[in-house]
Amino acid sequence: MNKTKLVLATAVLFFSSTLSYGQVTAADAKPQPKTPDPCTNGHDFATTDCALTWHGITVYGAYDIGVGWVSHGLPENGYNYEGESLVNRNGYQHRFVIAPNNLQQTGLGVRGKEEFLPGWSVVFNASTGINPQSGLLANASQTDIINNGLPRASYSEAIDGARAGQPFNDEYYAGVSSKYVGTLTFGRQRSLGTDTMLQYDPAGGGYAFSYIGYNGTMAGGGDTEDSRWDDALKYRIAYGPVHFGTMYKFADGSAGCFSALSTWTAANCTAEAAHNNAYGFNLGGKLSMFSGDLVYQHYNQAISVLNPLLGPQSATAPYQSTTDSINTNPINGANLIATTNTVYGIVTDNNAIMTTAKYSSEEFKVFAGYEYIWMNNPKNPLGVGASDQGGYFMSGVEDNNLDNEKLVNIWWTGAKYTYRSKTDFTFAWYQQRQNDFRSPPACSATAGFRASCAGTLNEGSFYLDHHFTKRFDTFAGAAYSFVSGGLAIAIPHGPGVPYKSDNNFAPTIGSRFSF
């Protein structure tokens, strides 16, 4: 942390007499139900929703695991925390799988709230995600790295995401709370888009049944890694039925190394500072049984990891980028950084605006949402060796991936019915569309299709969730997803065997224990 951020963090903790505490999700900016009483014995812990609280410090968490079948899947690995419910262009076999984190991310957390003046409290939250089938920290980056250099026939499931093996890969923040004038916290925090998604997604962001929960494109405002922001200030305030939030992320890390020379090496390139700051706003309210939110987010130098499932990485195709994408000059020298334990990424500057609505009664809820995203090549490009999340570095960088502005539209809807207060029936539908951002020739059967061509992804899901107690529930359901156009680029599987996996059917059954 540099001097400026250290001073700001200190100011948050000691000089914010007009600031207050922000909880985990967007709903916490609104009036909240009474905090559960502390647990006094094992029976209460098992059968009620009492809190594991001692002197204002609460331990919380969940364990969610199940089994499933996928029509087009890949072998599992211990770092993947999202299962295989979504269509994967390299999925090639129907198989039974262990399905982790179906309705909720397995993990542990500690949060605290300690009053120091009437109505004023110091607060903190630290939480992390764990893979229930392996015990490893959730780590999307490692799912890509362990596939580097392998032939496609040997791939395991790989994803991109904001959890990259950090000790606290969900949230890690502190601040000051007041019931009078709002909320301010500083640290690693969920983006405003993530907060809102969790409140307006019919499936509550559950990986097994929610596209916008499984794929963080919407929550991150263009890239899934940005569903959580490091070194970020977050402020929230509520007045009656209306709430407002704002968020700012400070630039951190390194922008890597590059040179204006036509031929360059590690000896003559120049290291630059990152410009990956971000900001966002949220306005929402509730009227009777209706609620709605509006969110805007902007992120500079957003990174989307181009995992091996999307690119030809093999023993004969080096992982290091062979062209400096900042100025398109070739790299003729030795690799700037080791190609082991590194990632390859696409860099863009992203803007997104989202609107959501919900109707809620005691037994019935209806959800709807829409987001418009526009993405451009970065104004301040990254170089080889730039830092990515979780302490990883980029051995390959694409700053000029977009021929034209990329436009993404995401909409969703769904409903939830609660039967006798213990059984929920949930239906959801999601769609993502992208424009044709390829330079001529236009996409066609004769000109060829690429990932830069217009395309569509759809997913529908239905599941039931029965609560035996406040803490223990079981669920069963299925998701079906399919892609077309630029989102369904055919990738051959095996020698001379062209294969295109443009759909996936994924039934899942499992249980969850939360506390």
MIPA-30335 format. One line per field, with one value per residue (C-alpha): x negated, y, z negated; residue number from 1; residue in one letter. Coordinates in nm, 4 decimals, padded with zeros to 6 digits, always signed. Layout:
<sites>
east	(X	...)
north	(Y	...)
up	(Z	...)
pos	(NUM	...)
code	(A	...)
</sites>
This chain:
<sites>
east	(+00.0000	-00.1520	-00.1658	+00.1463	+00.3635	+00.2214	+00.3143	+00.6651	+00.7160	+00.6027	+00.8405	+01.1277	+01.0592	+00.9826	+01.1269	+01.4605	+01.7042	+01.9592	+01.9191	+02.0725	+02.0661	+02.1362	+02.2510	+02.1881	+02.4612	+02.6634	+02.9629	+02.7654	+02.7948	+03.1659	+03.3300	+03.2227	+03.3973	+03.2825	+02.9450	+02.9892	+02.9233	+02.5893	+02.5879	+02.5911	+02.5669	+02.5205	+02.8915	+02.9622	+02.6749	+02.8085	+03.1782	+03.2005	+03.0299	+02.8478	+02.5149	+02.1697	+02.0989	+01.8668	+01.8085	+01.9313	+01.7225	+01.9147	+01.7850	+01.9926	+01.9700	+02.1236	+02.0547	+02.2299	+02.1635	+02.3516	+02.3278	+02.4322	+02.4260	+02.3219	+02.3884	+02.0647	+01.8013	+01.4335	+01.2350	+01.2424	+00.9528	+00.9218	+00.8990	+01.2248	+01.4964	+01.7833	+01.8662	+01.9513	+02.3109	+02.2393	+02.1731	+01.8008	+01.6708	+01.4170	+01.6561	+01.6607	+01.7984	+02.1084	+01.9948	+02.0895	+01.9133	+01.8758	+02.0629	+01.9180	+02.0839	+02.4165	+02.6341	+02.3612	+01.9839	+01.8365	+01.6176	+01.5494	+01.5615	+01.5216	+01.6985	+01.7158	+01.8967	+01.7879	+01.9562	+01.7181	+01.9760	+02.3566	+02.4644	+02.1035	+01.9051	+01.5785	+01.6432	+01.4562	+01.5198	+01.2798	+01.4062	+01.2705	+01.3984	+01.2943	+01.3433	+01.5442	+01.4233	+01.0500	+01.0138	+00.8110	+00.8711	+01.0870	+00.8411	+00.9593	+00.6098	+00.4675	+00.7388	+00.5904	+00.2253	+00.2428	+00.3652	+00.0769	-00.1182	+00.1228	+00.2923	+00.6653	+00.7417	+00.5791	+00.7589	+00.9469	+01.2182	+01.0785	+01.2492	+01.1816	+01.2946	+01.2150	+01.1062	+00.7396	+00.6145	+00.5928	+00.6091	+00.9321	+01.0543	+01.4051	+01.3782	+01.1296	+01.2212	+01.2637	+01.4417	+01.6608	+02.0362	+02.3047	+02.6808	+02.7109	+02.5101	+02.4140	+02.1359	+01.7668	+01.5295	+01.1868	+01.0197	+01.1102	+01.4853	+01.7580	+01.8379	+02.1693	+02.2708	+02.2048	+02.4057	+02.7008	+02.6804	+02.7109	+03.0334	+03.2029	+03.0939	+03.3742	+03.1112	+02.9208	+02.5945	+02.5856	+02.3265	+02.5324	+02.8423	+02.7432	+02.5496	+02.4837	+02.3639	+02.1417	+02.0048	+01.9226	+01.9314	+02.2436	+02.1435	+01.7957	+01.9216	+01.7537	+01.5008	+01.5552	+01.2291	+01.3790	+01.6681	+01.4417	+01.2208	+00.8973	+00.7882	+01.1383	+01.3414	+01.7140	+01.9781	+02.3486	+02.6325	+03.0068	+03.2840	+03.6256	+03.7008	+03.4144	+03.0489	+02.7352	+02.3873	+02.0592	+01.7268	+01.3723	+01.0776	+00.7203	+00.4682	+00.2318	-00.0219	-00.2496	-00.1664	-00.4536	-00.7371	-00.7493	-00.9651	-00.9146	-01.2086	-01.1280	-01.3260	-01.3498	-01.4455	-01.4159	-01.7293	-01.5847	-01.2139	-01.0581	-00.8464	-00.5322	-00.2835	+00.0676	+00.3709	+00.6307	+00.8500	+01.2282	+01.5431	+01.9152	+02.2516	+02.5727	+02.9180	+03.2193	+03.5365	+03.8439	+04.2126	+04.4551	+04.3718	+04.1643	+03.7918	+03.5403	+03.1758	+02.9619	+02.5844	+02.3053	+01.9472	+01.6251	+01.3005	+00.9658	+00.7280	+00.9743	+00.8231	+00.9928	+00.7710	+00.7500	+00.7378	+00.6184	+00.9799	+00.9889	+00.6388	+00.3819	+00.1327	-00.0836	-00.4407	-00.5143	-00.3255	-00.4953	-00.2809	-00.4825	-00.3264	-00.5433	-00.4284	-00.4280	-00.0629	-00.1214	-00.2992	-00.2806	-00.6617	-00.8045	-00.9784	-01.3081	-01.4783	-01.4382	-01.1140	-01.0717	-00.9365	-00.9161	-00.6239	-00.5447	-00.2726	-00.1660	+00.1487	+00.2333	+00.4911	+00.6969	+00.7039	+00.9906	+01.1433	+01.5016	+01.8247	+02.1526	+02.4966	+02.7464	+03.1113	+03.3055	+03.6557	+03.8227	+04.1706	+04.1795	+04.4650	+04.4512	+04.4788	+04.4022	+04.1162	+04.0576	+03.7165	+03.5923	+03.2710	+03.0759	+02.7172	+02.5504	+02.1696	+01.9348	+01.5663	+01.2672	+00.8965	+00.7215	+00.6075	+00.3121	+00.2014	+00.0362	-00.2964	-00.4364	-00.4990	-00.2001	-00.0479	+00.2887	+00.4998	+00.3793	+00.0099	-00.0028	-00.1794	-00.0945	-00.3376	-00.1185	+00.0908	+00.3379	+00.4155	+00.5475	+00.7879	+01.0920	+01.1122	+01.4107	+01.6001	+01.7430	+02.1037	+02.2605	+02.6275	+02.7345	+03.0915	+03.2537	+03.5862	+03.7338	+03.9636	+03.9483	+04.2420	+04.2180	+04.4399	+04.5249	+04.2186	+03.9765	+03.9645	+03.8626	+03.9329	+03.7178	+03.7188	+03.4691	+03.3726	+03.0603	+02.9359	+02.6137	+02.5622	+02.2506	+02.2098	+01.9829	+01.6645	+01.4516	+01.2990	+01.3996	+01.4496	+01.7818	+01.8615	+02.0173	+01.9896	+01.7522	+01.5510	+01.5298	+01.6478	+01.4375	+01.4867	+01.5154	+01.8330	+02.1815	+02.3151	+02.5672	+02.5636	+02.8816	+02.9322	+03.2499	+03.2739	+03.5276	+03.4691	+03.6351	+03.4732	+03.6155	+03.5085	+03.5127	+03.3852	+03.2756	+02.9245	+02.9607	+03.1267	+03.1203	+03.1798	+03.2292	+03.2654	+03.1147	+02.9683	+02.9530	+02.7289	+02.6450	+02.4421	+02.4326	+02.2226	+01.9015	+01.9722	+01.9744	+01.6436	+01.5739	+01.2552	+01.1344	+01.0950	+00.8522	+00.6508	+00.8617	+01.1894	+01.3745	+01.6044	+01.8286	+01.9851	+02.2477	+02.4768	+02.4761	+02.7431	+02.6540	+02.8864	+02.7587	+02.8577	+02.6920	+02.7040	+02.5917	+02.5156	+02.4742	+02.4025)
north	(+00.0000	+00.3404	+00.6453	+00.8080	+00.5005	+00.4520	+00.8077	+00.7637	+00.4352	+00.5954	+00.8844	+00.6399	+00.4756	+00.7795	+01.0968	+00.9992	+01.1341	+01.1622	+00.8121	+00.4710	+00.0952	-00.0892	-00.4492	-00.7205	-00.6568	-00.3740	-00.4592	-00.3692	-00.0017	-00.0447	-00.1005	-00.4434	-00.7047	-00.7554	-00.9261	-01.2897	-01.3531	-01.5171	-01.8982	-02.0333	-02.4093	-02.6676	-02.7350	-02.3682	-02.3581	-02.6613	-02.5664	-02.1842	-01.8946	-01.7752	-01.6023	-01.7223	-01.3864	-01.2944	-00.9320	-00.7993	-01.0400	-01.2928	-01.6018	-01.7061	-01.9361	-02.2109	-02.5548	-02.6292	-02.9413	-03.1814	-03.4150	-03.3551	-03.4737	-03.2643	-03.3379	-03.1681	-03.1512	-03.1746	-03.3412	-03.1602	-02.9925	-02.8885	-02.5135	-02.4776	-02.3453	-02.2972	-02.6480	-02.7151	-02.5999	-02.3446	-02.4335	-02.4734	-02.4725	-02.7441	-02.9656	-03.2936	-03.5715	-03.6388	-03.7212	-03.7291	-03.4576	-03.3339	-03.0036	-02.7455	-02.4245	-02.4643	-02.2121	-02.0435	-02.0199	-02.2453	-02.0416	-01.8760	-01.5197	-01.2985	-00.9658	-00.7255	-00.4171	-00.2392	+00.0805	+00.3576	+00.6386	+00.6239	+00.5378	+00.5060	+00.1851	+00.0579	-00.2348	-00.4915	-00.7937	-01.0632	-01.3595	-01.6194	-01.8897	-02.2556	-02.5455	-02.7996	-03.1021	-03.0264	-02.7864	-02.5488	-02.1754	-02.0764	-01.9902	-01.9182	-01.8218	-02.1618	-02.3401	-02.1705	-02.2108	-02.5863	-02.6280	-02.4300	-02.6328	-02.9262	-03.0679	-03.0014	-03.3660	-03.3261	-03.0082	-02.9866	-02.7312	-02.3748	-02.0463	-01.6760	-01.5022	-01.2579	-01.5291	-01.6043	-01.7826	-01.4686	-01.5402	-01.3361	-01.3875	-01.2514	-00.9348	-00.7766	-00.4283	-00.2008	+00.1264	+00.3317	+00.2985	+00.5479	+00.5119	+00.8811	+00.9710	+00.6659	+00.4107	+00.4201	+00.1231	+00.0680	-00.2486	-00.5373	-00.5189	-00.6476	-00.4092	-00.2232	-00.4459	-00.7583	-00.6212	-00.5487	-00.8784	-01.0751	-00.8904	-00.9054	-01.2430	-01.5013	-01.7655	-01.5353	-01.5752	-01.9542	-02.0997	-02.4089	-02.2188	-01.8575	-01.7406	-01.3967	-01.5632	-01.8154	-01.5627	-01.2280	-01.0268	-00.8433	-00.8012	-00.6783	-00.4338	-00.6167	-00.8568	-01.1170	-01.0336	-00.6933	-00.8320	-00.7429	-00.4336	-00.4141	-00.0923	+00.0528	+00.3081	+00.2338	+00.4680	+00.4009	+00.6001	+00.5375	+00.7908	+00.6390	+00.4125	+00.5543	+00.4459	+00.5724	+00.4250	+00.5199	+00.3409	+00.4309	+00.1993	+00.3309	+00.2220	-00.0501	-00.3000	-00.2654	-00.1963	-00.4139	-00.3332	-00.2054	-00.0031	+00.2110	+00.0400	-00.1853	-00.4611	-00.4698	-00.6883	-00.6869	-00.4734	-00.1741	-00.1753	+00.0660	-00.0288	+00.1780	+00.2261	+00.0872	+00.3084	+00.0503	+00.2842	+00.2447	+00.4152	+00.3534	+00.4795	+00.3141	+00.4649	+00.2625	+00.2541	+00.0642	+00.1454	-00.0976	-00.4403	-00.2994	-00.2194	-00.1117	-00.0096	+00.1721	+00.1107	+00.2687	+00.1361	+00.2382	+00.0385	+00.1242	-00.1525	-00.4308	-00.7762	-01.0821	-01.3886	-01.5660	-01.9187	-02.2182	-02.3077	-01.9992	-01.9925	-02.2276	-02.2720	-02.5791	-02.6955	-02.5634	-02.2321	-02.0351	-01.8773	-01.5536	-01.3106	-01.2880	-00.9359	-00.6279	-00.5415	-00.1857	-00.0865	-00.4151	-00.4342	-00.7863	-00.9111	-01.0637	-01.0962	-01.3467	-01.3708	-01.0768	-01.3017	-01.6757	-01.8318	-02.0666	-01.9664	-01.6701	-01.5749	-01.4347	-01.1574	-00.9172	-00.5578	-00.3097	+00.0050	-00.0772	+00.1132	-00.0432	+00.0735	-00.1631	-00.1321	-00.3830	-00.4342	-00.6742	-00.7467	-00.9198	-01.0659	-01.3199	-01.6152	-01.4834	-01.2813	-01.1651	-01.0398	-00.8534	-00.6797	-00.5377	-00.4199	-00.2398	-00.2635	-00.0835	-00.1784	-00.0241	-00.0882	+00.0735	+00.4364	+00.3341	-00.0103	-00.2764	-00.4411	-00.7888	-00.8546	-00.6488	-00.7633	-00.9333	-01.0222	-01.2521	-01.1728	-01.3279	-01.1684	-01.1564	-01.3244	-01.2277	-00.9126	-00.8037	-00.4312	-00.4124	-00.7075	-00.5013	-00.3959	-00.1772	-00.0910	-00.4049	-00.3797	-00.6326	-00.6566	-00.8788	-00.9247	-01.1651	-01.2458	-01.5083	-01.5888	-01.7580	-01.9210	-02.0204	-02.3072	-02.3182	-02.1054	-02.3971	-02.4897	-02.2515	-02.3144	-02.0926	-02.0362	-01.8065	-01.7091	-01.5189	-01.3912	-01.2193	-01.0638	-00.9110	-00.7036	-00.7695	-00.5837	-00.7351	-00.5293	-00.6239	-00.8742	-00.9134	-01.2342	-01.4943	-01.8586	-01.7671	-01.4986	-01.7079	-01.6639	-01.5451	-01.4621	-01.0986	-01.1782	-01.1114	-01.3879	-01.4905	-01.6967	-01.8207	-02.0089	-02.1284	-02.2998	-02.4454	-02.5841	-02.6450	-02.5802	-02.7299	-02.5950	-02.8622	-02.6057	-02.2429	-02.3629	-02.6867	-02.7235	-02.9574	-02.8678	-03.0266	-02.8757	-02.8318	-02.5646	-02.5654	-02.3218	-02.2751	-02.0327	-01.9148	-01.6948	-01.5490	-01.7014	-02.0511	-02.0747	-02.4362	-02.5764	-02.9146	-03.1879	-03.4680	-03.5399	-03.4630	-03.4649	-03.1335	-03.0891	-02.8064	-02.7956	-02.5218	-02.6398	-02.8008	-02.9671	-02.9868	-03.1398	-03.1044	-03.2255	-03.1270	-02.9867	-02.6725	-02.5901	-02.2213	-02.0365)
up	(+00.0000	+00.0979	-00.1283	+00.0179	-00.0385	-00.3879	-00.4836	-00.3407	-00.5227	-00.8496	-00.7907	-00.7450	-01.0786	-01.2943	-01.1435	-00.9835	-01.2394	-00.9593	-00.8247	-00.8843	-00.8362	-00.5087	-00.5238	-00.2684	-00.0104	+00.1328	-00.0816	-00.3918	-00.2972	-00.3702	-00.7100	-00.8349	-01.0489	-01.4042	-01.4360	-01.5495	-01.9167	-02.0019	-02.0249	-02.3796	-02.3122	-02.0392	-01.9988	-01.9249	-01.6760	-01.4875	-01.4796	-01.4792	-01.3040	-01.6179	-01.5568	-01.6650	-01.8278	-02.1131	-02.2237	-01.8892	-01.6761	-01.4635	-01.2847	-00.9839	-00.6833	-00.4722	-00.3287	+00.0024	+00.2087	+00.4332	+00.7289	+01.0843	+01.4432	+01.7427	+02.1071	+02.2187	+01.9463	+01.8563	+01.5774	+01.2425	+01.0638	+00.7007	+00.7708	+00.9651	+00.7345	+00.9823	+01.1006	+01.4678	+01.5064	+01.7840	+02.1486	+02.2209	+02.5766	+02.4934	+02.2998	+02.4881	+02.2663	+02.0627	+01.7106	+01.3456	+01.1436	+00.7895	+00.7903	+00.5470	+00.4263	+00.6009	+00.4121	+00.2087	+00.2012	-00.0665	-00.2979	-00.6302	-00.7536	-01.0585	-01.0986	-01.3868	-01.5062	-01.8227	-01.9422	-02.0588	-02.0882	-02.1017	-01.7470	-01.6200	-01.5730	-01.4317	-01.1965	-00.9874	-00.7662	-00.6409	-00.4376	-00.1988	+00.0342	+00.0173	+00.2556	+00.0514	+00.2482	+00.2055	-00.0866	+00.1332	+00.1477	+00.4451	+00.7233	+01.0781	+01.1978	+01.1053	+01.3039	+01.6111	+01.5149	+01.4554	+01.8146	+01.9677	+02.2202	+02.2196	+02.5296	+02.5320	+02.4732	+02.1295	+02.0194	+01.6910	+01.6132	+01.6237	+01.5383	+01.4860	+01.1682	+00.8888	+00.6446	+00.7142	+00.4032	+00.1898	-00.1866	-00.1874	+00.1671	+00.0996	-00.1128	-00.3532	-00.4752	-00.7768	-00.8480	-01.0782	-01.1242	-01.2151	-01.2046	-01.1201	-00.8095	-00.6042	-00.5588	-00.4644	-00.4472	-00.2899	-00.1554	+00.0746	+00.1331	+00.3599	+00.6439	+00.6490	+00.9415	+00.7345	+00.4421	+00.6690	+00.8568	+00.5313	+00.4482	+00.7897	+00.9273	+00.8886	+00.8042	+00.5670	+00.7599	+00.7130	+00.9511	+01.0416	+01.1568	+01.2318	+01.5371	+01.3861	+01.0661	+01.2456	+01.4953	+01.3321	+01.6566	+01.5401	+01.1742	+01.2719	+01.5343	+01.8236	+01.6698	+01.4000	+01.2186	+01.1329	+00.9285	+00.6328	+00.6072	+00.4104	+00.2334	+00.2615	+00.0662	+00.0427	-00.0975	-00.1524	-00.3018	-00.3360	-00.3930	-00.4393	-00.1403	+00.0720	+00.0624	+00.2355	+00.2729	+00.4326	+00.4681	+00.5774	+00.6397	+00.6210	+00.8845	+00.7676	+00.9013	+01.2024	+01.5672	+01.6895	+01.9285	+02.2867	+02.5253	+02.8344	+03.0082	+03.3026	+03.1324	+02.7586	+02.4669	+02.0911	+02.0822	+02.2673	+02.1843	+01.9381	+01.6374	+01.5860	+01.3035	+01.3344	+01.4029	+01.3010	+01.0977	+01.1015	+00.9734	+00.9535	+00.8263	+00.7055	+00.6486	+00.5412	+00.3380	+00.2283	+00.2578	+00.0980	+00.2446	+00.5340	+00.5274	+00.7881	+00.8306	+01.0866	+01.1001	+01.3086	+01.3067	+01.4859	+01.4718	+01.6368	+01.7494	+01.6731	+01.7306	+01.8735	+01.8456	+02.1804	+02.0452	+02.2485	+02.3273	+02.5497	+02.6985	+02.8538	+02.5714	+02.6146	+02.5805	+02.9314	+02.8857	+02.6076	+02.3405	+02.3610	+02.6066	+02.9179	+02.9998	+02.7797	+02.8148	+02.6928	+03.0143	+03.2138	+03.2264	+03.2083	+02.8962	+03.0102	+02.6735	+02.3958	+02.2021	+01.9668	+01.6940	+01.6481	+01.8301	+01.5410	+01.2929	+01.5073	+01.6988	+02.0425	+02.0547	+02.2650	+02.1370	+02.1889	+02.0410	+01.9397	+01.8736	+01.7610	+01.6555	+01.4928	+01.3939	+01.1829	+01.0440	+00.8007	+00.6684	+00.3280	+00.1288	-00.1518	+00.0847	+00.4330	+00.5859	+00.9438	+01.0659	+01.3726	+01.4727	+01.7665	+01.8161	+02.1059	+02.1267	+02.3646	+02.3844	+02.5649	+02.5935	+02.2926	+02.3047	+02.0875	+02.2145	+02.0042	+02.0906	+02.0491	+01.6807	+01.5621	+01.2354	+01.2176	+00.9154	+00.6401	+00.6924	+01.0396	+01.3369	+01.7064	+01.9443	+02.2371	+02.2870	+02.5548	+02.5465	+02.9038	+02.8960	+03.0043	+03.3695	+03.2775	+02.9622	+02.8015	+02.6869	+02.4512	+02.3506	+02.0598	+01.9388	+01.6982	+01.5366	+01.3074	+01.0187	+00.6786	+00.4984	+00.1310	+00.0178	-00.3541	-00.4360	-00.3934	-00.0236	+00.2560	+00.6253	+00.8494	+01.2268	+01.4011	+01.7549	+01.8649	+02.2005	+02.3099	+02.6542	+02.8072	+03.1235	+03.4201	+03.3193	+03.5949	+03.8750	+04.2320	+04.3782	+04.2037	+04.0194	+04.2466	+04.3403	+04.6240	+04.4431	+04.1282	+03.7713	+03.4803	+03.1141	+03.2279	+03.4229	+03.2902	+03.0716	+02.8068	+02.4876	+02.3181	+01.9927	+01.8227	+01.4850	+01.2444	+00.8959	+00.5603	+00.2247	-00.0973	-00.4385	-00.7095	-00.9634	-00.9514	-00.8697	-00.6709	-00.3312	-00.0320	+00.3322	+00.6722	+01.0169	+01.3612	+01.5880	+01.9686	+02.1579	+02.5269	+02.7399	+03.1008	+03.3303	+03.1903	+02.8504	+03.0016	+03.1870	+03.2806	+03.1272	+03.2547	+02.9960	+03.0639	+03.3806	+03.6845	+03.4922	+03.5269	+03.2304	+03.1302	+02.7863	+02.8118	+02.5300	+02.1867	+01.9748	+01.6056	+01.3422	+00.9840	+00.6366	+00.3110	-00.0406	-00.2207	-00.5832	-00.6670	-00.9890)
pos	(1	2	3	4	5	6	7	8	9	10	11	12	13	14	15	16	17	18	19	20	21	22	23	24	25	26	27	28	29	30	31	32	33	34	35	36	37	38	39	40	41	42	43	44	45	46	47	48	49	50	51	52	53	54	55	56	57	58	59	60	61	62	63	64	65	66	67	68	69	70	71	72	73	74	75	76	77	78	79	80	81	82	83	84	85	86	87	88	89	90	91	92	93	94	95	96	97	98	99	100	101	102	103	104	105	106	107	108	109	110	111	112	113	114	115	116	117	118	119	120	121	122	123	124	125	126	127	128	129	130	131	132	133	134	135	136	137	138	139	140	141	142	143	144	145	146	147	148	149	150	151	152	153	154	155	156	157	158	159	160	161	162	163	164	165	166	167	168	169	170	171	172	173	174	175	176	177	178	179	180	181	182	183	184	185	186	187	188	189	190	191	192	193	194	195	196	197	198	199	200	201	202	203	204	205	206	207	208	209	210	211	212	213	214	215	216	217	218	219	220	221	222	223	224	225	226	227	228	229	230	231	232	233	234	235	236	237	238	239	240	241	242	243	244	245	246	247	248	249	250	251	252	253	254	255	256	257	258	259	260	261	262	263	264	265	266	267	268	269	270	271	272	273	274	275	276	277	278	279	280	281	282	283	284	285	286	287	288	289	290	291	292	293	294	295	296	297	298	299	300	301	302	303	304	305	306	307	308	309	310	311	312	313	314	315	316	317	318	319	320	321	322	323	324	325	326	327	328	329	330	331	332	333	334	335	336	337	338	339	340	341	342	343	344	345	346	347	348	349	350	351	352	353	354	355	356	357	358	359	360	361	362	363	364	365	366	367	368	369	370	371	372	373	374	375	376	377	378	379	380	381	382	383	384	385	386	387	388	389	390	391	392	393	394	395	396	397	398	399	400	401	402	403	404	405	406	407	408	409	410	411	412	413	414	415	416	417	418	419	420	421	422	423	424	425	426	427	428	429	430	431	432	433	434	435	436	437	438	439	440	441	442	443	444	445	446	447	448	449	450	451	452	453	454	455	456	457	458	459	460	461	462	463	464	465	466	467	468	469	470	471	472	473	474	475	476	477	478	479	480	481	482	483	484	485	486	487	488	489	490	491	492	493	494	495	496	497	498	499	500	501	502	503	504	505	506	507	508	509	510	511	512	513	514	515)
code	(M	N	K	T	K	L	V	L	A	T	A	V	L	F	F	S	S	T	L	S	Y	G	Q	V	T	A	A	D	A	K	P	Q	P	K	T	P	D	P	C	T	N	G	H	D	F	A	T	T	D	C	A	L	T	W	H	G	I	T	V	Y	G	A	Y	D	I	G	V	G	W	V	S	H	G	L	P	E	N	G	Y	N	Y	E	G	E	S	L	V	N	R	N	G	Y	Q	H	R	F	V	I	A	P	N	N	L	Q	Q	T	G	L	G	V	R	G	K	E	E	F	L	P	G	W	S	V	V	F	N	A	S	T	G	I	N	P	Q	S	G	L	L	A	N	A	S	Q	T	D	I	I	N	N	G	L	P	R	A	S	Y	S	E	A	I	D	G	A	R	A	G	Q	P	F	N	D	E	Y	Y	A	G	V	S	S	K	Y	V	G	T	L	T	F	G	R	Q	R	S	L	G	T	D	T	M	L	Q	Y	D	P	A	G	G	G	Y	A	F	S	Y	I	G	Y	N	G	T	M	A	G	G	G	D	T	E	D	S	R	W	D	D	A	L	K	Y	R	I	A	Y	G	P	V	H	F	G	T	M	Y	K	F	A	D	G	S	A	G	C	F	S	A	L	S	T	W	T	A	A	N	C	T	A	E	A	A	H	N	N	A	Y	G	F	N	L	G	G	K	L	S	M	F	S	G	D	L	V	Y	Q	H	Y	N	Q	A	I	S	V	L	N	P	L	L	G	P	Q	S	A	T	A	P	Y	Q	S	T	T	D	S	I	N	T	N	P	I	N	G	A	N	L	I	A	T	T	N	T	V	Y	G	I	V	T	D	N	N	A	I	M	T	T	A	K	Y	S	S	E	E	F	K	V	F	A	G	Y	E	Y	I	W	M	N	N	P	K	N	P	L	G	V	G	A	S	D	Q	G	G	Y	F	M	S	G	V	E	D	N	N	L	D	N	E	K	L	V	N	I	W	W	T	G	A	K	Y	T	Y	R	S	K	T	D	F	T	F	A	W	Y	Q	Q	R	Q	N	D	F	R	S	P	P	A	C	S	A	T	A	G	F	R	A	S	C	A	G	T	L	N	E	G	S	F	Y	L	D	H	H	F	T	K	R	F	D	T	F	A	G	A	A	Y	S	F	V	S	G	G	L	A	I	A	I	P	H	G	P	G	V	P	Y	K	S	D	N	N	F	A	P	T	I	G	S	R	F	S	F)
</sites>
